[in-house]
Amino acid sequence: MSRNIHKNRNYYDFCHTVDKLRKEDNSCFICGSKVEIEPHHIRKVKQSRESYSNEENIVLLCRDCHLKYHRKHKTVDTKSFIDFVLEMRLGTKDRYKQSLFDLKCEREKLRAENRKLRQNLSYLSGGCF
């Protein structure tokens, strides 16, 4: 009997947390849809009440994104969720990594151009720069 009370209390706390999140922003964390929104646990839920109803462990997803996540990832963990969010928002993780690489290359080009400009200014001004 006490086990059922504990389960009911956990579920009550969970529903309360989900209602709070829906009042703040009832849209999908990944795509922004406002249709068929449901809760998703970011980390695997332990038997304790805190992880089940903890606001930091719950995110709202549309049914489509939620199903895509669980079809692709059989286990629930933070890393797989972050990878999934990046992939869905940016297309692919590879594209995200490529974007970071491109930014680093662009930064190096700008630094090289900046060095050349400083050298030219120094030469033209007689070494004042």
N, C-alpha and C positions, 0 to 999 in steps of 0.2 A: 504494500500500500504506500509506504513512504517513498518508494522508488518512483511510483507514478506521480506523486506530488512533486518530486524533484524534477521529473521530466516536464511536467506541466508548467512549473515555475521557469524552467529554462526556455520553454517555448514562448511563454508570456514575455519574458525579457527580450527574446529574439524579435518577436512581433513589435514590441515597443521600440526597439532600436531601428527596425526597418521602417516603421511609421515615421520616426524622427527624420531618417534619411530622405524619405519620400517628400516630406514637408520642405526640406532644404532644397532639394533638386531632384525631381522625379523623372530623370532622364538617364539613358544608358551612358555609363562611364566611358565606353569605347567609341560609339558612333553618334551619340547624342539623341537617338530616337526616344520618343516619349510613348511608344506603343509596347504593350505587353512587358512591362518592367518587372523584374524579379530579382531577389537577392542572391548574391554569390559570395561564398567564403573564400578569402584570398589564401589563407593558410588552412591546412587540414584541421578540422575541428577535433579537439580533444574532448574528453568526457566532462571536463570542468565547465561550469556555467559561464565563466568569463570569456573563454575563447568562442563559445557558441554565439553569444550575444554581444560581444565586444565590437563597438562601432568601427574600430580600426581594422577589424578583420572582415568587414562586410562592405561590399560594393554593389551598386545597382547596375544590372545589365538588362538589355532587351533580350527577349527569348531567343532571337536569332544568334546574337553574339554569345549568349550563354551556352546554347547547344553547340556552336562551333568550337568553343573552348573545350567543352567536355568530350567532344568527338576527337579532338586533336590530342588532348592531354588526359591520360587515364588517372593521373594522380593530381592532387591539388596542392600546390606550393607557390610561394611568392615568386621564385625565379621564373617558373613556367608562365605565371600570370603576367609578369612584366614583359617577357618575350612576346607573349600573345598580344598584349596591348600595343607594343611597338610595331609588330607585324601588321596588325589591323589598321593602325593609324597611319603608318608610313609605307605600307605596301609589303615590304619584306624586311627582315633583319639585315639581309645583305645590302639592301638599298640604304638603310640607316647607317650601316658601317661605311658604305661607300661615301655617303654624305659627309661623315666625320673625316674620312680620309681626304676628300676634296677640300674641305675647310682647312685642314692642316697644310695641304699643298698650297692653297691660296695664300695662307698666312706667310709661308716661307717665301713665296714670290714677292709679296708686299714688303717683307723685311729686306730682301735682296735689292728691290727697287729703292727702298728708303736709304740703304747704305750707299748705292750709286749716286743718288741725289745729294746726300751729304758730302760725298767725295767731290762731286762737281762743284757744289757751292763752296767747299773749302778751297778748291783750286782757283775758282773765279774770284773769291774774295781775298785771296792771298793768305789763306790759312787761319782766318778768323773763326771759322765754324768748327 
